[in-house]
Amino acid sequence: MLELAQLLMTIAGLGLPMGVLLLLSGRVKSRNELDTVTRIMTAFCLSLVCFWMFGYGLFEGESYLGFVGSGFLLLDQMELFNGAEDLRTVYLFSIPPILVTAAMVERGSFVGGTILSVFVAICVVPIIAHWAWASGAGEPGWLAAQGFIDHGGSVVIFVSAGFVALAASSTIGPRHNRFPLQSDRPRGHSPTYQAIGVILMIFGLALLSAGQVETIGAMPSLMFKVLLGASFAAIASICLLLIRPQSGIGSAIDLLAASLAGAVALVAFAQHSTNANAALTGLFAGTVCIGLRHVLVTIELDDPGDLIASFLSGGLIGGLLAPALWQGGGLSSIDQLMVQLLGIAVIAAWSFALTYVAAQIMTMVTNLRVSEETEALGLSRAHFGLQSELDFLVSQLLVSTGKQYGTPDSNTVHLTQLSSSFSDVVVKLRTETHRATDRIQATSTDSKQAALMTTSIRLAEDTLRVKAEDILLLLENTLKGRNSQLGGAQFQAWLSQALEILMEPVMRDLEQFARHLQLQANLQEIETIVITAADGIARCAHRIELMRDLTDARARGFFSRDHECDLAEMLQEQSTYLTACAEIRNSPIQIDSPGPSGLFAAGDHNAFNRILYLMVEAALNRLNSKDAQPVRIELREQGHGHGIVLECLDTGSALSPRQIRAILEPFKEEHALDSIGLGQVLPLMLVARLVDAVGGEISISSQEGLGTLVQCRFRRIQAKIDRERQPAA
């Protein structure tokens, strides 16, 4: 009866890898969902195969100096499983390979991620498991011989999983547009899947732990301890939120990640812990998890499912607290703590170093990350040909609007109708494109050339679809955003009118393009129309994103003022990029800087970068003549070295006094939006908000025939390193 109960508990532990699958599928965009599910299932299946062919021998084979097992070849282990313990080991061994491919979702190559997961399944997991757990064939693993304690796998499995994922994510970099603006972007499409995935993992851990006890009566108690730890970790998250209030998706993510960390911490010693100790462990793990998650965001390391933070914090807390809660360890507390620290250090170093080196080698040999275009297109489409539909996004918008706002007001209804109308126009354009392409291809005399042109048109159409999907997502986020309720009905009306003004021109152009497609008789002309439409949609998406950033800045700004930035060094770094942007538009640019470094201002580096880009963008947009004078960017000291001035001068079309007022006080010009050229002044509106966010001042002067001068003034500060040297001197 006991063996049957242990087997059932172990089988239920399948919820652990399946929970990872559900969590990640809910945290990615819908265009990447199939790719994410497929790569996680592939990693799970390959980890099982690798365990059967190689891992079991490296783990349980005769130990070679306590470092690695040997002696079990494939033919020697055809009948591998002798009980529930081996099945439990398979589930646990699959977690690091799954996590290394999960860390690459939405921007990693499918083939590259699969190869890296196989490498982890063979070279990382079984070897460190042999160090800590091997004891059945001759000499034990060298960590086990030292007295290292990790009965449930908090360190061996979850810390190693966190570090292999950390290595993979740091190698390929974050998702496009993930940083620096607002750490909660991009968001997943299904919070429900995320929550169900976390619940599955917590119960999977509880059931796997219960399957290790020697009596049926002890199983419920052990499961309760794991669930208790997860619950107190969630309480830690709630308490931190009450101390430092937040709202929206960020708080929910903290709650889920902390709960999982609490469960992970308990698997190391749950059967040797009291309920009170389990609760205390959960509190520690949840608090550390939230802190680690925000550290990863601060250093701009992308953790798509927050599994790195959950597994590392839970595993580290469990591994460090195990000596205090383990009965009969055989070592003094200090000696045992040193052994635990040694084990954690070598497991972390081995996991991170091997994975990082392998990822770097793969990056040099092949592309471990997909191109920016493929990332924007969606990996489900790029890898498997699955295309998400715009109508689905609109229906999600309508449903979410009804749920969030209850009975929507007129402005909410207007934005929803605007989204629906835009979707209808895009669908109409795509339909007419298909009809015109099929009609011309059917009558073409050169079938090979027609097929090539049709393929080119389809690619252009996919780009159009992705850009249109971005607009709908931006509208949905604006409608659901935390800050859209600020200012009451007056601000809601301003926002609704502004979005309509930005979208009306592109919708009108798309309708004209759809009518013109019916008259075309040449595939090349159809391609030109589709590319032109995609460019218009891309420009509209950029402006709507600026509008969303502007509404966010109204509530809380963007960046902190307690950092420092060397503006001279920043300008030197970005001069090449700014020159390239100007050359693309066939517009000259002149950049004047006092030197390579030394002008420090209070504020975040990313904020100043954004200010510089937007100033140049606005100036280039105003240039309407090829023989115009260069856009001039100048950085200089002011006020006997106490201030810094960043200037942008252009000789393009002048700004009217009404436009300047709209830039400096945008929300007071709600009745003049249709006459101020919103698309032209929107970048400078955001510049004004960013300058205010870092504690600066902005002034704008413009005169027809002379040009426009934008001046941003910041208070100069002493560099941190110089401030630290003064007391020492």
JOKA-V538749 format. One record per pair of residues at least 4 apart in sequence whose ideal C-beta (glycine too) atoms are under 6 Angstrom apart, sorted by the first residue. I is the first residue (numbers start at 1). J is the second residue. D is the distance in Angstrom with one decimal. If there is no record, write none. Layout:
i: (I:I)
j: (J:J)
d: (D:D)
This chain:
i: (2:5:6:6:7:9:9:9:10:10:10:10:12:13:13:13:13:14:15:15:15:15:16:16:16:17:17:17:18:19:19:19:19:20:21:22:22:22:23:23:23:24:24:24:24:25:25:25:25:26:26:26:26:27:27:27:27:28:28:28:28:28:28:29:30:30:31:31:31:32:32:32:32:32:34:34:34:35:35:35:36:39:39:39:40:42:43:43:43:43:44:44:46:47:47:47:48:50:50:50:50:51:51:51:51:53:54:55:55:56:56:56:56:57:57:57:58:58:58:58:59:59:59:59:60:60:61:61:61:61:62:62:62:62:63:63:63:63:64:64:66:66:66:68:68:69:72:72:81:88:89:92:92:93:94:95:95:96:96:96:96:96:97:97:97:98:99:99:99:100:100:100:100:100:100:101:101:103:103:103:104:104:104:104:105:106:107:107:107:108:108:108:109:109:109:110:112:112:119:119:120:120:123:124:124:128:128:128:128:129:129:130:130:131:131:131:132:132:132:132:132:132:134:134:135:135:140:140:143:143:146:147:147:148:148:149:149:150:150:150:150:152:152:152:153:154:154:154:154:154:154:155:155:155:155:155:158:158:158:159:159:160:160:161:162:162:162:163:163:163:164:164:165:166:167:167:167:168:169:169:171:172:172:174:174:174:174:175:176:176:178:179:180:183:184:184:187:198:198:200:201:202:202:205:205:205:206:206:206:209:209:209:209:210:210:210:213:213:213:213:218:222:222:224:225:225:225:225:226:226:226:228:228:229:229:229:229:229:230:230:230:232:232:232:233:233:233:233:233:233:233:234:234:234:236:236:236:236:237:237:237:237:237:240:241:241:246:246:247:248:253:254:254:257:257:257:257:257:258:258:258:260:261:261:261:261:261:261:262:262:262:264:264:264:265:265:265:265:265:266:266:268:268:269:269:269:269:272:272:272:273:273:273:277:281:284:285:285:285:288:288:288:289:289:289:292:292:293:293:296:296:303:303:306:307:308:309:310:311:317:319:319:320:321:322:323:323:323:329:331:331:349:352:362:363:370:370:374:376:377:377:377:379:380:380:381:381:390:390:393:394:394:394:397:397:400:401:401:401:404:405:408:408:411:411:411:414:415:415:419:419:422:425:425:425:426:428:429:429:429:432:432:433:433:436:436:436:437:437:437:440:441:441:444:453:456:457:457:460:460:460:461:463:464:464:464:467:467:467:467:468:470:471:474:474:474:477:478:483:483:483:483:486:486:486:487:494:494:497:498:500:501:501:501:502:503:506:506:509:510:513:513:520:520:543:543:546:546:549:550:550:553:553:553:557:558:558:558:559:559:559:560:561:561:561:561:563:564:564:565:565:565:565:566:566:567:567:567:567:568:568:568:568:568:569:570:571:571:572:574:575:578:579:582:582:585:587:587:588:589:589:590:590:591:592:593:594:599:600:600:601:601:602:603:603:607:607:610:611:611:614:614:614:615:615:615:617:618:618:619:619:619:622:622:622:623:623:624:624:628:629:631:632:633:634:635:636:637:638:638:639:642:643:643:644:644:645:645:646:647:648:649:649:650:650:651:654:654:654:655:655:655:655:658:659:659:660:662:662:662:662:663:663:663:663:664:666:672:673:678:681:688:691:691:691:696:696:696:697:698:699:700:701:702:718:718)
j: (216:216:84:211:84:207:210:211:84:87:88:211:207:91:204:207:208:18:19:200:203:204:91:201:204:44:94:98:200:197:200:201:204:98:40:193:196:197:194:197:305:36:102:105:305:33:36:37:193:188:190:193:194:188:194:304:305:32:33:36:105:106:188:189:189:388:378:380:388:36:106:378:379:380:380:384:386:379:380:383:105:101:110:113:98:114:97:98:101:117:94:98:118:94:97:121:90:54:55:121:122:55:56:90:93:74:122:59:126:60:72:77:80:61:69:72:68:69:126:127:69:126:129:130:69:136:69:70:71:72:70:71:137:138:69:134:138:139:68:70:139:141:142:127:130:130:76:77:86:208:93:153:157:125:98:157:161:120:125:160:161:164:117:120:121:102:161:165:307:116:117:120:164:165:168:113:117:165:168:169:108:113:168:172:304:175:175:369:375:113:172:369:367:368:370:383:362:368:123:358:124:164:354:351:354:156:160:347:350:133:156:134:141:141:142:143:141:143:144:148:150:156:140:141:140:144:144:145:148:343:339:331:339:339:343:322:326:154:155:156:268:209:267:268:157:158:267:268:315:318:319:159:315:319:344:347:264:311:315:315:347:347:351:311:308:311:312:348:351:352:351:355:308:308:352:355:356:359:301:302:359:368:369:178:179:300:302:302:372:375:302:300:606:297:249:250:249:256:260:204:260:230:263:226:263:267:223:226:227:222:226:267:270:219:222:223:218:219:222:271:222:270:271:228:266:270:273:278:263:266:270:278:279:262:266:278:281:282:259:262:263:279:282:283:258:259:261:262:282:285:286:255:258:259:258:283:286:287:254:255:258:286:290:290:246:251:250:251:482:482:306:258:290:289:293:306:309:310:286:289:290:310:285:286:289:310:313:314:282:285:286:311:314:315:281:285:314:317:318:270:278:318:322:273:322:325:326:325:326:327:277:278:325:325:321:317:313:314:317:292:313:317:309:310:313:309:313:306:309:301:303:308:309:310:311:312:313:314:315:321:340:344:340:325:326:336:337:340:336:335:336:353:356:368:368:374:375:382:466:381:382:466:383:384:386:386:387:423:426:472:419:420:423:419:476:404:405:408:416:480:412:412:413:492:493:496:496:479:496:472:475:507:507:510:511:468:514:510:513:514:514:517:461:530:517:520:526:441:454:457:523:450:454:450:523:527:526:527:527:530:531:530:534:530:533:534:534:537:538:541:537:541:541:544:545:548:481:548:551:552:554:555:491:554:555:491:667:670:673:673:504:673:674:678:543:507:536:540:536:533:529:533:525:526:679:682:682:686:686:685:686:557:558:689:693:607:690:693:604:607:693:604:602:603:694:695:604:600:720:601:603:605:608:597:600:599:601:635:644:593:595:597:598:599:597:608:593:635:596:578:591:616:589:587:589:620:620:623:630:630:631:630:632:633:634:635:636:644:717:719:644:714:717:607:694:690:694:690:687:690:683:686:687:648:687:710:683:683:684:631:648:650:650:652:653:628:652:652:653:651:651:650:649:648:647:646:645:641:643:645:643:716:713:716:714:716:711:713:712:711:710:707:709:707:708:707:702:703:704:659:660:702:708:676:676:681:700:666:669:676:681:681:684:685:688:688:685:676:678:682:685:698:696:698:712:712:713:714:713:712:711:710:709:708:722:723)
d: (5.8:5.2:4.7:4.7:4.6:4.7:4.9:3.4:4.2:5.1:4.8:4.4:4.2:5.0:5.0:5.3:3.8:5.9:5.4:4.2:5.6:3.4:5.8:5.5:3.6:5.2:5.3:5.8:6.0:4.6:3.3:3.4:5.9:5.5:4.6:5.2:5.4:3.4:5.4:3.0:5.1:5.1:5.2:5.9:4.9:5.3:5.4:5.3:5.6:5.0:3.9:2.8:4.1:3.7:5.7:5.7:5.0:4.3:5.9:5.0:5.6:5.4:5.8:5.9:4.6:5.0:3.0:5.8:4.9:5.7:4.8:5.7:4.9:5.7:4.0:5.7:4.9:3.8:4.6:5.3:4.8:5.0:5.8:5.8:5.7:5.7:4.8:4.6:4.5:4.3:5.1:5.8:5.5:4.1:4.3:4.5:5.8:5.7:5.4:3.9:5.3:3.7:5.9:5.6:5.3:5.3:5.2:5.8:4.1:5.7:6.0:5.6:5.9:4.3:5.8:3.2:5.7:5.0:3.8:6.0:5.6:4.1:5.0:5.1:5.8:5.9:3.1:4.8:4.5:4.5:5.8:4.4:4.7:4.9:5.9:5.8:5.5:4.2:5.5:5.4:5.6:5.3:3.4:5.5:5.8:5.1:5.1:5.1:4.5:5.8:5.9:5.2:4.8:5.1:5.7:5.4:4.9:5.2:5.1:5.3:4.1:5.2:3.9:4.9:4.4:5.9:4.3:4.4:5.9:5.6:5.3:5.1:4.6:5.6:4.9:4.2:4.7:3.8:4.5:4.3:2.7:4.6:5.6:6.0:5.1:5.2:5.1:5.6:5.1:4.7:5.6:5.9:5.8:5.6:5.7:5.1:5.7:4.3:5.6:5.1:4.6:5.2:5.9:5.5:5.7:5.8:5.7:5.0:5.9:5.2:5.4:4.3:4.9:4.3:5.8:4.2:5.9:4.6:5.8:5.4:5.5:4.9:5.8:4.1:4.4:5.8:4.4:5.0:4.1:5.0:5.0:5.0:5.1:5.4:4.2:4.6:5.3:5.9:4.6:5.3:5.7:5.7:3.3:5.0:3.7:5.5:5.6:3.6:4.5:3.3:5.3:4.6:5.4:4.0:5.6:5.8:5.1:4.2:3.8:3.7:5.9:5.6:4.1:5.2:5.0:4.1:3.6:5.0:4.1:4.2:5.1:4.3:5.0:5.6:4.9:3.9:3.9:5.7:5.9:5.4:4.0:5.5:4.3:4.1:5.5:6.0:3.5:5.7:5.9:5.4:5.4:4.3:3.8:4.3:5.2:5.0:5.7:4.6:5.3:5.9:5.9:4.9:4.4:5.8:4.7:5.4:4.4:3.9:5.7:5.6:5.6:5.2:5.0:4.2:4.9:4.8:4.3:5.8:5.8:5.7:6.0:5.3:5.3:5.9:5.9:4.8:5.9:4.2:5.4:4.6:5.5:4.8:5.6:4.2:4.0:4.7:5.4:3.5:4.6:4.3:4.2:4.5:3.3:5.0:4.5:5.3:5.6:2.7:4.2:5.3:3.0:5.6:5.9:4.5:6.0:4.9:3.4:4.8:4.8:4.7:4.0:5.5:5.9:5.8:5.8:5.2:5.3:4.9:5.6:4.9:6.0:6.0:5.1:5.4:5.8:4.2:5.6:4.8:3.6:4.8:5.7:4.2:4.4:5.9:3.7:4.5:4.6:3.8:3.6:4.7:5.4:6.0:2.8:5.9:5.1:4.0:4.3:4.4:3.9:4.6:5.8:3.5:4.8:5.3:4.7:4.8:5.5:5.7:5.2:5.5:4.5:5.2:4.9:5.4:5.8:5.1:5.7:4.9:4.4:6.0:4.2:6.0:5.4:5.7:3.9:4.6:5.0:5.8:4.0:4.7:5.2:4.4:6.0:6.0:5.7:6.0:6.0:5.9:5.7:6.0:5.7:5.2:5.9:5.9:5.3:3.8:5.6:5.7:5.5:4.3:4.2:5.6:5.7:5.1:4.7:4.0:5.5:4.6:5.5:5.4:5.5:5.4:5.4:5.7:4.3:6.0:5.5:4.8:5.9:4.7:5.8:5.5:4.6:5.5:4.8:5.9:5.9:6.0:5.5:5.9:5.6:3.7:5.2:4.2:5.9:4.2:5.1:5.4:5.9:5.9:5.0:5.9:5.2:4.6:5.9:4.6:5.0:5.2:5.9:4.6:4.7:4.2:5.8:5.9:4.6:5.6:5.5:5.9:5.6:5.7:5.5:4.7:5.8:3.9:3.9:5.6:5.8:5.0:5.8:4.3:5.0:5.5:4.8:6.0:5.7:4.0:5.7:4.2:4.8:5.6:5.5:4.7:4.9:4.7:5.8:5.9:5.7:5.0:5.2:5.4:6.0:4.0:5.8:5.8:5.6:2.6:5.8:4.2:5.4:5.7:6.0:5.6:5.9:5.2:5.0:5.7:4.9:4.4:5.4:5.9:5.2:5.1:4.9:5.4:5.5:5.8:5.0:5.5:5.8:5.8:5.4:5.6:5.8:3.9:3.5:5.9:6.0:5.2:3.5:3.8:5.7:5.6:5.3:5.6:5.6:5.0:4.9:5.2:5.9:5.8:5.8:4.4:5.1:5.2:5.4:4.7:5.6:5.8:5.9:5.5:5.6:5.2:5.7:4.3:4.3:5.8:4.8:5.3:5.4:5.6:4.9:5.5:5.9:4.8:3.9:5.4:5.3:5.1:3.6:5.5:4.7:4.4:4.7:4.7:4.4:5.0:5.9:5.2:5.2:4.9:5.5:4.0:5.2:5.4:3.2:5.5:5.1:5.8:5.5:5.1:4.3:5.7:4.8:4.2:5.8:5.7:5.0:4.1:4.9:4.5:5.4:3.9:5.7:3.1:5.1:4.9:4.2:5.9:5.7:5.1:4.3:4.8:4.4:5.6:4.5:5.4:5.5:5.1:4.1:4.7:4.4:5.8:5.8:5.7:4.8:5.0:6.0:5.4:4.5:5.3:4.6:6.0:5.0:5.4:5.6:4.0:4.5:5.8:4.3:4.4:5.4:4.0:5.6:5.7:5.0:5.1:5.1:5.6:4.1:4.8:5.8:5.3:4.6:5.3:5.7:5.8:4.9:5.5:5.6:5.9:6.0:5.2:4.3:4.6:5.2:5.6:5.9:4.3:4.7:5.2:4.9:5.4:5.0:4.1:5.0:5.3)
